[in-house]
């Protein structure tokens, strides 16, 4: 599990939360 993937996943999740 690369840290980059986790960072992108977290960012995307946060964006979705913000949009909602």
GIZIWO-V972561 format. One record per residue. RES is the residue in three letters. SS is DSSP state (@ for helix, = for strand, . for the rest). D_CENTER is the distance of its C-alpha to the mean C-alpha in Angstrom with 2 decimals. Layout:
res->(RES,RES)
ss->(SS,SS)
d_center->(D_CENTER,D_CENTER)
This chain:
res->(UNK,UNK,UNK,UNK,UNK,UNK,UNK,UNK,UNK,UNK,UNK,UNK,UNK,UNK,UNK,UNK,UNK,UNK,UNK,UNK)
ss->(.,.,@,@,@,@,@,@,@,@,@,@,@,@,@,@,@,@,@,.)
d_center->(14.40,13.43,11.47,10.09,8.51,6.96,5.85,4.51,3.08,2.31,2.70,3.26,4.20,5.72,7.16,8.55,9.95,11.42,12.92,14.42)
